[in-house]
Amino acid sequence: MDFELTDEQRLLADTVRDFVDERVLPVAIENDINHHLDRSLIDGMAELGLLGVVIPEEYGGAGLDFVCEAIACEEIERGEAAFRTLISVHVGLNSLSLLRYASEEQKERWLVPQARGEKLACFGLTEPAAGSDVAAMRTTARREGDTYVLNGSKNWISYASVADHALVFAKTDPAAKHKGISAFVLERGMPGFTSADEEHKLGIWAGSTGELFFEDVEVPAENLVGEEGQGFEIAMYGLDQGRFTVAAGACGVIRACLERSVAYARERETFGQPIGKYQFVQDMIAEMVLGYETSKLLVMQAAWLKNEGQRNTRETSLAKWHATESAFRAAHLAIQVHGSYGYAAEYGIERYFRNARAPIIYEGTTQIHKMMQAEHALGYRNLNGRGGDISPMAAWGPALASR
Ligand SMILES: Cc1cc2nc3c(=O)[nH]c(=O)nc-3n(C[C@H](O)[C@H](O)[C@H](O)COP(=O)(O)OP(=O)(O)OC[C@H]3O[C@@H](n4cnc5c(N)ncnc54)[C@H](O)[C@@H]3O)c2cc1C
């Protein structure tokens, strides 16, 4: 077992950390308070290759591995969740789905400019009446000659009003439930395709979340990704990729909270000594250490499976559940370590707390991940497909799942 980082992985970590320290963190609190999406920082991420970090070079990407993708997400979210969210939807949910399911012509048209960072992409699955229950979606795509006519709407879509391309899911056969869902690429500017921002939300103020509306949008049949009826499979594959980036980013939140709390606890004095000397404060620091390292180990286990080309739905789900809950807990503890200063916007600790809340909801709520883990353990379903292979470290898994 090798926990060492390669020179390439170490270089990426250093480069992205410097980018965050020099460009993201100095303006993070101001951008958050002003609800400002800083496009210059997205340009900076594109220059570093982060918008195509794990996409092969032949499709315009950086061609790095999944450990690198995890490192990039951790470093970026240590600075600002809004930009890790962009990697999640643009690279994880959208581009990696295109890499797997799109035709060569479609890859050339949409994946290549996305991987180069020339075009931004989002992922439109959720609807007002369909979140966890994807098959309840009401958006329809009716075939008419060489086009599909889309009607319906999506909400809570990250980067909805910014993205040039959207991977959108719609029912081509409503009676067939999840087997009647198909995936399409929609381009900004198509007649009848509009978007709007969600105005008031708890966190990720420096990012973008919005709605997509489809009113008789005529989408050329060549924009269908995969086969008709394959949309649910594509969405679930995309979620395996997106969830991984969410989990990796959550490690960055925990690390930020830990780093800031350790520095503060050494410096802040009460009753004549640094608060770090008190066991109650040490208890909070220790919990952050545990949350960071267990989350990171789960992320790296999933990264290893991805690099090996093995199905990793179970491991990615576990990492996402644990890391996002640990991040929210760490942010809560970091506020406590900082006392009233942790509660103040200008210290930037409460920003981590607000931003760490949404990842417990999106890309599968904690309850959905618990259900997935329990159903796998009980043998009610194999999360990693028919073979049911899981990480070799989880020796108990196959025995329980086969009952
Ligand atoms: C900031 C933000 C960004 C987002 N970005 C995107 C995006 O880019 N693209 C996209 O498509 N979506 C996005 N979403 C939507 C997100 O994926 C959904 O909100 C999520 O899947 C949950 O769906 P829901 O909100 O409809 O809640 P529901 O599914 O209605 O769930 C409500 C509650 O019921 C629980 N519950 C539901 N079903 C079960 C069950 N079977 N067993 C136990 N408990 C259950 C849930 O855990 C939750 O507590 C985003 C959401 C947020 C907040």
Ligand as a Chemical Component Dictionary entry (heavy atoms), coordinates in Angstrom:
data_LIG
# 
_chem_comp.id                   LIG 
_chem_comp.type                 NON-POLYMER 
_chem_comp.pdbx_formal_charge   0 
_chem_comp.three_letter_code    LIG 
# 
loop_
_chem_comp_atom.comp_id 
_chem_comp_atom.atom_id 
_chem_comp_atom.alt_atom_id 
_chem_comp_atom.type_symbol 
_chem_comp_atom.charge 
_chem_comp_atom.model_Cartn_x 
_chem_comp_atom.model_Cartn_y 
_chem_comp_atom.model_Cartn_z 
_chem_comp_atom.pdbx_ordinal 
LIG C1  C1  C 0 -26.848 24.641 -3.515  1  
LIG C2  C2  C 0 -27.447 23.516 -4.299  2  
LIG C3  C3  C 0 -26.931 23.197 -5.547  3  
LIG C4  C4  C 0 -27.496 22.186 -6.325  4  
LIG N1  N1  N 0 -26.997 21.920 -7.577  5  
LIG C5  C5  C 0 -27.622 21.018 -8.379  6  
LIG C6  C6  C 0 -27.195 20.801 -9.734  7  
LIG O1  O1  O 0 -26.224 21.407 -10.197 8  
LIG N2  N2  N 0 -27.901 19.942 -10.505 9  
LIG C7  C7  C 0 -28.987 19.254 -10.051 10 
LIG O2  O2  O 0 -29.585 18.515 -10.819 11 
LIG N3  N3  N 0 -29.409 19.419 -8.758  12 
LIG C8  C8  C 0 -28.758 20.284 -7.919  13 
LIG N4  N4  N 0 -29.196 20.473 -6.621  14 
LIG C9  C9  C 0 -30.384 19.767 -6.161  15 
LIG C10 C10 C 0 -30.090 18.621 -5.213  16 
LIG O3  O3  O 0 -29.419 17.595 -5.876  17 
LIG C11 C11 C 0 -31.407 18.164 -4.574  18 
LIG O4  O4  O 0 -31.847 19.217 -3.745  19 
LIG C12 C12 C 0 -31.251 16.875 -3.785  20 
LIG O5  O5  O 0 -31.115 15.784 -4.649  21 
LIG C13 C13 C 0 -32.419 16.608 -2.814  22 
LIG O6  O6  O 0 -33.636 16.721 -3.482  23 
LIG P1  P1  P 0 -34.817 17.613 -2.864  24 
LIG O7  O7  O 0 -34.239 18.926 -2.481  25 
LIG O8  O8  O 0 -35.939 17.590 -3.823  26 
LIG O9  O9  O 0 -35.240 16.886 -1.533  27 
LIG P2  P2  P 0 -36.198 15.601 -1.414  28 
LIG O10 O10 O 0 -35.767 14.539 -2.345  29 
LIG O11 O11 O 0 -37.611 16.045 -1.518  30 
LIG O12 O12 O 0 -35.897 15.149 0.071   31 
LIG C14 C14 C 0 -36.467 15.820 1.214   32 
LIG C15 C15 C 0 -36.049 15.074 2.474   33 
LIG O13 O13 O 0 -36.537 13.724 2.426   34 
LIG C16 C16 C 0 -35.468 12.792 2.561   35 
LIG N5  N5  N 0 -35.741 11.638 1.708   36 
LIG C17 C17 C 0 -36.157 11.642 0.406   37 
LIG N6  N6  N 0 -36.299 10.391 -0.048  38 
LIG C18 C18 C 0 -35.940 9.565  0.962   39 
LIG C19 C19 C 0 -35.836 8.134  1.117   40 
LIG N7  N7  N 0 -36.132 7.321  0.108   41 
LIG N8  N8  N 0 -35.428 7.670  2.308   42 
LIG C20 C20 C 0 -35.120 8.507  3.327   43 
LIG N9  N9  N 0 -35.185 9.842  3.261   44 
LIG C21 C21 C 0 -35.583 10.375 2.093   45 
LIG C22 C22 C 0 -34.227 13.563 2.093   46 
LIG O14 O14 O 0 -33.046 13.010 2.639   47 
LIG C23 C23 C 0 -34.522 14.948 2.627   48 
LIG O15 O15 O 0 -34.158 15.010 3.979   49 
LIG C24 C24 C 0 -28.602 21.458 -5.808  50 
LIG C25 C25 C 0 -29.097 21.738 -4.532  51 
LIG C26 C26 C 0 -28.532 22.755 -3.784  52 
LIG C27 C27 C 0 -29.089 23.046 -2.426  53 
# 
loop_
_chem_comp_bond.comp_id 
_chem_comp_bond.atom_id_1 
_chem_comp_bond.atom_id_2 
_chem_comp_bond.value_order 
_chem_comp_bond.pdbx_ordinal 
LIG C1  C2  SING 1  
LIG C2  C3  SING 2  
LIG C2  C26 DOUB 3  
LIG C3  C4  DOUB 4  
LIG C4  N1  SING 5  
LIG C4  C24 SING 6  
LIG N1  C5  DOUB 7  
LIG C5  C6  SING 8  
LIG C5  C8  SING 9  
LIG C6  O1  DOUB 10 
LIG C6  N2  SING 11 
LIG N2  C7  SING 12 
LIG C7  O2  DOUB 13 
LIG C7  N3  SING 14 
LIG N3  C8  DOUB 15 
LIG C8  N4  SING 16 
LIG N4  C9  SING 17 
LIG N4  C24 SING 18 
LIG C9  C10 SING 19 
LIG C10 O3  SING 20 
LIG C10 C11 SING 21 
LIG C11 O4  SING 22 
LIG C11 C12 SING 23 
LIG C12 O5  SING 24 
LIG C12 C13 SING 25 
LIG C13 O6  SING 26 
LIG O6  P1  SING 27 
LIG P1  O7  DOUB 28 
LIG P1  O8  SING 29 
LIG P1  O9  SING 30 
LIG O9  P2  SING 31 
LIG P2  O10 DOUB 32 
LIG P2  O11 SING 33 
LIG P2  O12 SING 34 
LIG O12 C14 SING 35 
LIG C14 C15 SING 36 
LIG C15 O13 SING 37 
LIG C15 C23 SING 38 
LIG O13 C16 SING 39 
LIG C16 N5  SING 40 
LIG C16 C22 SING 41 
LIG N5  C17 SING 42 
LIG N5  C21 SING 43 
LIG C17 N6  DOUB 44 
LIG N6  C18 SING 45 
LIG C18 C19 SING 46 
LIG C18 C21 DOUB 47 
LIG C19 N7  SING 48 
LIG C19 N8  DOUB 49 
LIG N8  C20 SING 50 
LIG C20 N9  DOUB 51 
LIG N9  C21 SING 52 
LIG C22 O14 SING 53 
LIG C22 C23 SING 54 
LIG C23 O15 SING 55 
LIG C24 C25 DOUB 56 
LIG C25 C26 SING 57 
LIG C26 C27 SING 58 
# 
